[in-house]
């Protein structure tokens, strides 16, 4: 049980560390897209 608990926590940290790397480009470009939409 302790081993499964540790693996689940490491899996959650893996997702937390991987998701920002995937979402960073979208978050970085979002203000520019938002401004272009507001200008139209």
N, CA, C and O atoms as a CHARMM CRD file, in Angstrom:
* protein
*
  160
    1    1 UNK  N      0.83500  -1.20800   0.00000 PROA 1      0.00000
    2    1 UNK  CA     0.00000   0.00000   0.00000 PROA 1      0.00000
    3    1 UNK  C      0.87100   1.26100   0.00000 PROA 1      0.00000
    4    1 UNK  O      0.57500   2.23100  -0.69800 PROA 1      0.00000
    5    2 UNK  N      1.94000   1.23500   0.78500 PROA 2      0.00000
    6    2 UNK  CA     2.81900   2.40200   0.84000 PROA 2      0.00000
    7    2 UNK  C      3.47300   2.63400  -0.51800 PROA 2      0.00000
    8    2 UNK  O      3.64000   3.77700  -0.94300 PROA 2      0.00000
    9    3 UNK  N      3.83800   1.55900  -1.19400 PROA 3      0.00000
   10    3 UNK  CA     4.47200   1.69500  -2.50200 PROA 3      0.00000
   11    3 UNK  C      3.48200   2.27700  -3.51000 PROA 3      0.00000
   12    3 UNK  O      3.84800   3.14600  -4.30200 PROA 3      0.00000
   13    4 UNK  N      2.22500   1.80700  -3.48900 PROA 4      0.00000
   14    4 UNK  CA     1.22000   2.34000  -4.41000 PROA 4      0.00000
   15    4 UNK  C      0.92400   3.80600  -4.12200 PROA 4      0.00000
   16    4 UNK  O      0.69500   4.59700  -5.03700 PROA 4      0.00000
   17    5 UNK  N      0.93100   4.15800  -2.83700 PROA 5      0.00000
   18    5 UNK  CA     0.67800   5.54700  -2.45900 PROA 5      0.00000
   19    5 UNK  C      1.77900   6.45400  -2.99700 PROA 5      0.00000
   20    5 UNK  O      1.50100   7.54000  -3.50400 PROA 5      0.00000
   21    6 UNK  N      3.02700   6.00700  -2.88700 PROA 6      0.00000
   22    6 UNK  CA     4.14700   6.80300  -3.39000 PROA 6      0.00000
   23    6 UNK  C      4.10400   6.92500  -4.90200 PROA 6      0.00000
   24    6 UNK  O      4.41300   7.98100  -5.45400 PROA 6      0.00000
   25    7 UNK  N      3.71800   5.83800  -5.57800 PROA 7      0.00000
   26    7 UNK  CA     3.67700   5.89200  -7.03900 PROA 7      0.00000
   27    7 UNK  C      2.57200   6.83900  -7.49700 PROA 7      0.00000
   28    7 UNK  O      2.73100   7.53200  -8.50200 PROA 7      0.00000
   29    8 UNK  N      1.44400   6.87700  -6.76400 PROA 8      0.00000
   30    8 UNK  CA     0.36000   7.78000  -7.15400 PROA 8      0.00000
   31    8 UNK  C      0.78900   9.23000  -6.96500 PROA 8      0.00000
   32    8 UNK  O      0.45200  10.08800  -7.78000 PROA 8      0.00000
   33    9 UNK  N      1.53600   9.51000  -5.88600 PROA 9      0.00000
   34    9 UNK  CA     2.00100  10.88300  -5.65800 PROA 9      0.00000
   35    9 UNK  C      3.01200  11.26400  -6.73300 PROA 9      0.00000
   36    9 UNK  O      2.96900  12.38500  -7.24100 PROA 9      0.00000
   37   10 UNK  N      3.91300  10.36600  -7.08900 PROA 10     0.00000
   38   10 UNK  CA     4.89100  10.67500  -8.13100 PROA 10     0.00000
   39   10 UNK  C      4.18100  10.88000  -9.46100 PROA 10     0.00000
   40   10 UNK  O      4.61100  11.70200 -10.27100 PROA 10     0.00000
   41   11 UNK  N      3.09400  10.13900  -9.69800 PROA 11     0.00000
   42   11 UNK  CA     2.32800  10.32900 -10.92800 PROA 11     0.00000
   43   11 UNK  C      1.67300  11.69900 -10.95400 PROA 11     0.00000
   44   11 UNK  O      1.64000  12.35400 -11.99600 PROA 11     0.00000
   45   12 UNK  N      1.14600  12.13900  -9.80400 PROA 12     0.00000
   46   12 UNK  CA     0.53600  13.46500  -9.74700 PROA 12     0.00000
   47   12 UNK  C      1.57800  14.55100  -9.98200 PROA 12     0.00000
   48   12 UNK  O      1.31400  15.52200 -10.69100 PROA 12     0.00000
   49   13 UNK  N      2.76200  14.39400  -9.38900 PROA 13     0.00000
   50   13 UNK  CA     3.82900  15.38200  -9.61400 PROA 13     0.00000
   51   13 UNK  C      4.26500  15.36000 -11.06700 PROA 13     0.00000
   52   13 UNK  O      4.59000  16.40000 -11.63800 PROA 13     0.00000
   53   14 UNK  N      4.27200  14.15400 -11.67700 PROA 14     0.00000
   54   14 UNK  CA     4.65100  14.04900 -13.08900 PROA 14     0.00000
   55   14 UNK  C      3.67000  14.84300 -13.95300 PROA 14     0.00000
   56   14 UNK  O      4.07500  15.54700 -14.87900 PROA 14     0.00000
   57   15 UNK  N      2.36600  14.72200 -13.63900 PROA 15     0.00000
   58   15 UNK  CA     1.35500  15.47400 -14.40100 PROA 15     0.00000
   59   15 UNK  C      1.50600  16.97000 -14.14800 PROA 15     0.00000
   60   15 UNK  O      1.39700  17.77300 -15.07500 PROA 15     0.00000
   61   16 UNK  N      1.75900  17.35200 -12.87500 PROA 16     0.00000
   62   16 UNK  CA     1.88800  18.77200 -12.55000 PROA 16     0.00000
   63   16 UNK  C      3.10500  19.38700 -13.23500 PROA 16     0.00000
   64   16 UNK  O      3.08500  20.55900 -13.61000 PROA 16     0.00000
   65   17 UNK  N      4.16900  18.59200 -13.39800 PROA 17     0.00000
   66   17 UNK  CA     5.36700  19.12400 -14.03700 PROA 17     0.00000
   67   17 UNK  C      5.24500  19.10400 -15.55300 PROA 17     0.00000
   68   17 UNK  O      5.86300  19.92600 -16.22900 PROA 17     0.00000
   69   18 UNK  N      4.46000  18.18300 -16.10000 PROA 18     0.00000
   70   18 UNK  CA     4.35800  18.06200 -17.56100 PROA 18     0.00000
   71   18 UNK  C      3.29500  18.99100 -18.13500 PROA 18     0.00000
   72   18 UNK  O      3.46900  19.52500 -19.23100 PROA 18     0.00000
   73   19 UNK  N      2.18900  19.19100 -17.40500 PROA 19     0.00000
   74   19 UNK  CA     1.10400  20.01000 -17.95400 PROA 19     0.00000
   75   19 UNK  C      1.53900  21.45300 -18.23500 PROA 19     0.00000
   76   19 UNK  O      1.21200  21.96000 -19.30800 PROA 19     0.00000
   77   20 UNK  N      2.25900  22.15100 -17.33700 PROA 20     0.00000
   78   20 UNK  CA     2.68600  23.52500 -17.64800 PROA 20     0.00000
   79   20 UNK  C      3.52700  23.59200 -18.91300 PROA 20     0.00000
   80   20 UNK  O      3.40500  24.55200 -19.67300 PROA 20     0.00000
   81   21 UNK  N      4.37800  22.59800 -19.16000 PROA 21     0.00000
   82   21 UNK  CA     5.21100  22.62300 -20.35800 PROA 21     0.00000
   83   21 UNK  C      4.35300  22.52500 -21.61100 PROA 21     0.00000
   84   21 UNK  O      4.70100  23.09100 -22.64700 PROA 21     0.00000
   85   22 UNK  N      3.21600  21.80100 -21.52300 PROA 22     0.00000
   86   22 UNK  CA     2.30900  21.71000 -22.66700 PROA 22     0.00000
   87   22 UNK  C      1.45800  22.97600 -22.78100 PROA 22     0.00000
   88   22 UNK  O      1.17600  23.43400 -23.88900 PROA 22     0.00000
   89   23 UNK  N      1.04900  23.54200 -21.64500 PROA 23     0.00000
   90   23 UNK  CA     0.13100  24.68900 -21.65600 PROA 23     0.00000
   91   23 UNK  C      0.85500  26.01900 -21.79200 PROA 23     0.00000
   92   23 UNK  O      0.21900  27.02600 -22.10000 PROA 23     0.00000
   93   24 UNK  N      2.17500  26.05400 -21.56900 PROA 24     0.00000
   94   24 UNK  CA     2.90000  27.32300 -21.57300 PROA 24     0.00000
   95   24 UNK  C      2.76200  28.08000 -22.89500 PROA 24     0.00000
   96   24 UNK  O      2.50800  29.28400 -22.86200 PROA 24     0.00000
   97   25 UNK  N      2.91600  27.43300 -24.06300 PROA 25     0.00000
   98   25 UNK  CA     2.77400  28.18200 -25.32400 PROA 25     0.00000
   99   25 UNK  C      1.40200  28.83100 -25.46200 PROA 25     0.00000
  100   25 UNK  O      1.29800  29.97000 -25.91700 PROA 25     0.00000
  101   26 UNK  N      0.34900  28.11600 -25.07400 PROA 26     0.00000
  102   26 UNK  CA    -0.99900  28.67300 -25.20000 PROA 26     0.00000
  103   26 UNK  C     -1.18500  29.83700 -24.23500 PROA 26     0.00000
  104   26 UNK  O     -1.76800  30.85800 -24.60000 PROA 26     0.00000
  105   27 UNK  N     -0.69300  29.69300 -23.00200 PROA 27     0.00000
  106   27 UNK  CA    -0.81100  30.77300 -22.01700 PROA 27     0.00000
  107   27 UNK  C      0.01500  31.97600 -22.46000 PROA 27     0.00000
  108   27 UNK  O     -0.37500  33.12100 -22.23100 PROA 27     0.00000
  109   28 UNK  N      1.16600  31.71400 -23.09900 PROA 28     0.00000
  110   28 UNK  CA     2.03900  32.80300 -23.53500 PROA 28     0.00000
  111   28 UNK  C      1.41700  33.55900 -24.70900 PROA 28     0.00000
  112   28 UNK  O      1.53700  34.78100 -24.78500 PROA 28     0.00000
  113   29 UNK  N      0.75900  32.85600 -25.61400 PROA 29     0.00000
  114   29 UNK  CA     0.17900  33.49400 -26.80200 PROA 29     0.00000
  115   29 UNK  C     -1.22900  34.01500 -26.55600 PROA 29     0.00000
  116   29 UNK  O     -1.76100  34.75300 -27.38500 PROA 29     0.00000
  117   30 UNK  N     -1.84900  33.64600 -25.43200 PROA 30     0.00000
  118   30 UNK  CA    -3.24100  34.03500 -25.18700 PROA 30     0.00000
  119   30 UNK  C     -3.44400  35.55000 -25.17200 PROA 30     0.00000
  120   30 UNK  O     -4.40300  36.01300 -25.78900 PROA 30     0.00000
  121   31 UNK  N     -2.59500  36.36300 -24.50300 PROA 31     0.00000
  122   31 UNK  CA    -2.81400  37.82500 -24.50800 PROA 31     0.00000
  123   31 UNK  C     -2.77400  38.40200 -25.91300 PROA 31     0.00000
  124   31 UNK  O     -3.55800  39.29600 -26.23300 PROA 31     0.00000
  125   32 UNK  N     -1.86200  37.90200 -26.76900 PROA 32     0.00000
  126   32 UNK  CA    -1.76400  38.42300 -28.12900 PROA 32     0.00000
  127   32 UNK  C     -3.02000  38.08200 -28.92200 PROA 32     0.00000
  128   32 UNK  O     -3.53400  38.91700 -29.66700 PROA 32     0.00000
  129   33 UNK  N     -3.51400  36.85800 -28.76300 PROA 33     0.00000
  130   33 UNK  CA    -4.74300  36.45100 -29.45000 PROA 33     0.00000
  131   33 UNK  C     -5.91700  37.27400 -28.92400 PROA 33     0.00000
  132   33 UNK  O     -6.78000  37.69600 -29.69400 PROA 33     0.00000
  133   34 UNK  N     -5.94500  37.49800 -27.62800 PROA 34     0.00000
  134   34 UNK  CA    -7.04000  38.26700 -27.02000 PROA 34     0.00000
  135   34 UNK  C     -7.04400  39.69900 -27.54600 PROA 34     0.00000
  136   34 UNK  O     -8.10900  40.24900 -27.82800 PROA 34     0.00000
  137   35 UNK  N     -5.85400  40.31600 -27.68400 PROA 35     0.00000
  138   35 UNK  CA    -5.77600  41.68600 -28.20000 PROA 35     0.00000
  139   35 UNK  C     -6.22300  41.73400 -29.65500 PROA 35     0.00000
  140   35 UNK  O     -6.94600  42.64900 -30.04900 PROA 35     0.00000
  141   36 UNK  N     -5.80400  40.76400 -30.45300 PROA 36     0.00000
  142   36 UNK  CA    -6.19000  40.76700 -31.86500 PROA 36     0.00000
  143   36 UNK  C     -7.70300  40.62800 -32.00200 PROA 36     0.00000
  144   36 UNK  O     -8.30600  41.23200 -32.88900 PROA 36     0.00000
  145   37 UNK  N     -8.32300  39.82700 -31.12000 PROA 37     0.00000
  146   37 UNK  CA    -9.78400  39.67800 -31.16800 PROA 37     0.00000
  147   37 UNK  C    -10.45800  40.98100 -30.73500 PROA 37     0.00000
  148   37 UNK  O    -11.48400  41.36800 -31.29500 PROA 37     0.00000
  149   38 UNK  N     -9.87900  41.65900 -29.73300 PROA 38     0.00000
  150   38 UNK  CA   -10.48000  42.90800 -29.26400 PROA 38     0.00000
  151   38 UNK  C    -10.34700  44.00300 -30.32500 PROA 38     0.00000
  152   38 UNK  O    -11.23200  44.84900 -30.45100 PROA 38     0.00000
  153   39 UNK  N     -9.25400  43.99500 -31.08400 PROA 39     0.00000
  154   39 UNK  CA    -9.07700  45.01600 -32.11300 PROA 39     0.00000
  155   39 UNK  C    -10.10700  44.84600 -33.22200 PROA 39     0.00000
  156   39 UNK  O    -10.56800  45.82800 -33.80300 PROA 39     0.00000
  157   40 UNK  N    -10.46700  43.59600 -33.51200 PROA 40     0.00000
  158   40 UNK  CA   -11.48300  43.37300 -34.54700 PROA 40     0.00000
  159   40 UNK  C    -12.85200  43.74500 -33.99000 PROA 40     0.00000
  160   40 UNK  O    -13.85600  43.63500 -34.69400 PROA 40     0.00000
